[in-house]
Amino acid sequence: MKQFAEWVTRRAYRAGIIAAALALVPLLGVAGSGLLVLTSLRRGSGAAWLAAAIATLVLLVASAAGGAGVLAAALAGLVFWAPAVGLAEMLKRTGSLSVTMQVAMTASLVLAVLWSLASGSGLSENLGRQLTPWLAARGFDSETIQSLLLLVPGTMAMTLLIAALAGLFLGMWWHSAMSTPGALGQAFRGLRLGRVFGWLGLAVLVGGIATGQTIFANLMVVVLFSFALQGLALVHAFSAARGWPSGVLALVYVMLLFGMSVVAPLLAVVGMVDNWLNFRGRLAGPPRG
């Protein structure tokens, strides 16, 4: 695997072609983003951006040849590959996953605001028409559907954030496995958004409660995910420091998967509070495992 990754990332055109091929397979698009992140970490940003451009070009040619819309292919490069490669560049420049996450969260909040303000645009109406029958087929009543459609801007912003971070983490994991085993785990366990973003998240929560405005609800979608991720990082930090069995972390993920509506907000609250109380600083002794 290491030799194959070395071979792929050694030439930008190889990484670009494989990333484009992965984008054509359902659920493997994030692997293409991870490959471009790996290219950035091992060969430099120039090689990664060139690979992303090549991947986009390959999709454009394939779409045109197949009679499909070329706009979707161009959007794939902008939506999936560019954010992940951009975060990889930020990670290299700052050397901090926390700062990189702060930048990603800020960008997602800006997108949520912009899309919320453009809620009456053709894009929102088109998404509403597509989502309404899908939600209705799953038993949601019309009132619930209308409430959910109001959260489309925040959900879109959160989805892009998840996709970019998934590509970043996957690329970091590959790079760590090839050069510095354990580096991703160490970086993730130290993930902390900081007090400024803690106050920002609290302001969004208070603003939503006080005003009831839809824009705050959409911002809360991004805030909830971001601080839940910090809460999850905190669980990993405690697991490493206390030497918990691996089954404990597995149980947390199972609970998150099947009880997301309860576990995710709980992790978000813990993650937000951590920015003031610094739970990691209370851990005694060096991490184990």
N, C-alpha and C positions, 0 to 999 in steps of 0.2 A: 504493500500500500504506500509506504513512504517513497519507494522508488518511482511508483506511478505518479504520485503527487509532485515529486521533483521534476519528472519529465513533463507533466502537463504545464506546470507554472514556469518552466524554463523559457517558453515561448508564448507571447501574448496571444497569438492566433490560435494556439491549441486551447488555452483557457477559454477564449471567446467562443470557439466552436462548441466545446463541450458544455459551456454554460447555456448556450442557445439550445442545444439538444435537450438538456435537462429541463429547460423552461417549457418544452413541448410535452413533457410527461406530467400528468396531474400529481400534485403534492411534492414534486422534486424541484420546483423552481427555487426553493430556499437553498438547495444544495448548490445550484449555480451561483447564487449570491455568496455563499460560503466559499466557493472556489475562487471567486474574484477577490474576496477579502484575503484569502490565503495568498493569492498572487501579490496583493499589495504588501502584506507583511513580509514576504520572502523576497520579492523582486522589485518592490518600490511602487509608488503611486502611479508613475507614468505607465508602467506595464499594466497595472490594473485598469486604469482608465482606457487604455488602448484595447484591452481585452473586452471591456464593457461595450466600447464602440463597435468592435468586430461582432460581438454577440448580437447587438441591436441590428447591425447590417444584415447578418445572417437571417434573423427573424423577418426583417423587411423583405428580403429576397424570397424566403420561403412563403411568406404571406401573399406576396404578389403572384408567385407561381401557382399557388393554390387557389387563387381567386378570393382570398380573404382580405379583410380590411387591413391596410398597412398601419393605420393609426394605432390599433391595438398593439402591434409589434413595437412601435416607437414608445408607447406608454410603458411597455414592459421594462425598457431600459431606464426610463425616468422613475418609475414607481418602485421597482425591485432592486435593480443593480446600482444605480447612482446613489441612493441613500446609504446602502451598505458600504460601498466603497468610500463614500464621504465620511462615514463614522470610523472606518478603519484609518483614514488619514488623520482624523481628530485624535484617535487613540494613540497613534504614533507620535503626533506632535506634543500631546500633553502627558503621555505615559500614564494616564489615569482613566480607568473605566468609569469612575464616578462623574468626572467632567464630561466624558463622552455621553453618558446617559443624560446629564443635564442639558446638553445641546440637543439631543434627540427629543427629550421631553418638551423643550421650548419650541422646537420646530413643529411638533405635533399639536401643541396648544395653539400656535399661530394658525395652522391649517384648520383646526376645529373652529376657530373664530371666523376665519374667512369663509368657510363653507356654511357656517351658521348664518352669517350675514347674507349669503347668497342662497338662502333656503328656498326662495321662489324661482330659482334659475331652472333652465331646462334640464340640467344634470340631476337636480333633486327630484324634479317631477318624473323624469325617466326612471330613476331608481325606485321611486315610490310605486310606479306602475308595475315594475318588475317584482318588487318585494311583496306587494299586497296579496296577490294570489298565492304566493309561496307561504306567507304567514297564515292566510286563511285556511290553507290545506292542512295546517298543523294545529288547527283548533282554536286559534286566537279570534276573539270577537272583534268587531269593527272598532270599538272604542280603544281596546288594547293595541290594535294595529296602528291606529292614528298616533297613540302615545309613543310607540316604538319608532315610527317613522320620523318623529321629531328628533330622535337621537341618531339619525343616520350620519350627520356631519361628524359628531364625536366618534362614532363607531368606525367610520372611514379613516379618520386620523389615527385612531388606536390600532387599526388593522395595519396601516402602513408602518407604524412604530414597531409593532410586533414583527412584521416581515423584515424590517431593516435590522432589528436586534437579533433575530433568529439567524440571519446571514452572518452578522458580526460574530456571534457566539460560536457558530459552527466553524467559521474560518479561524477564530482564535483557538478552538479546540484542536483542529487539525495542526495548526502551527505549534501549539503546545506539545502535542504528541510527537511531533517531528524534531523538536529542538529542546524545549524546556518543560518536561512533564510536570503537571500540577500547577502551571502558571495560570491557567484559566480559573481553576478552583480558587486559588489564592486571590485573584483579582475580583472574582464574583463575591467571595465572602466579605470583601472590604467595600462593596458597593454601598454608597451613602449619598443621598441627594443634597443634604445640607439644610441648614436652618432657613436660608432664603427661600428655597423651594418648599420647605415645610410651611412657612408662613403663606406662601403662594397657594398651596393646596388648601390650607385652612381658610384663606380668603374666598376661594372658589366655593367651598362648602357653605360658609356663612352667607355668601352672596346668593347662592341657590335657595337657601332656606328663607332668607329675608325678602327676596324679590320674586322668586318663582319663575324667573326668566329661563327660557329654553336654552339660551347660550351658556348659562352656568351648568345646566344639566349635561350639555355636550362636553364642556370642559371637564366635568367631573368624571366622565368616562375615561379620559386620558389620565387624569390625576389618580383615579382608583387603580388603574393598571400599573402606573409607574411606582406608586408606593407599595403596592402588593409585591412587586418585584423586589423592592428593597426589603420588605418583610421576609420574603423567601430567602434572600441573601443572608439575612440575620439568622434564620433557622439553620442554614448551612454553616454559618460561623459558629453557632452554639454546638452543632453536631460535631464539628471538627475539634473544637476546644474541649468538649466533654467526652469525646470518644464514643458517641452514641453508635449503636449498631446501625448498619446500612438500612435495615428494615424500617427504622424510624422515619428516615427521609422518604422511603418508598411509600409509607403510610400517609405522609403529608401530601405527596403528589396524588395519591389515590383519592384522598379526601378533597383535594382541590379539584380533581377531575369530576367527581360525582356530587360534590357539594359546593360548587363554585359560588353560588349566590350567597353562601354564608362564609366560607373559608376565605375567599378573595377579599371581601371587605375587612375581615378580621386581620388578615395579613397587611392590608393597606393601613389600618389604624396603628398596628405595631410598627410598621415601617415609618409612618409619619412621626410618631412619638419618639422613635429612635433618633431623629434629627436633633432633639433637645436633650434627651436623657443619655444618649450614647451608650446603649446596652453593651456594645462590644468592649468598651473601655472597662466594663465591670467584670469581664471574663478574667478569671485568675489562671495564670500559667499559660505556656505557649500552646498553640493548636497541636492536636495529635491527629495522625492519620491524613 
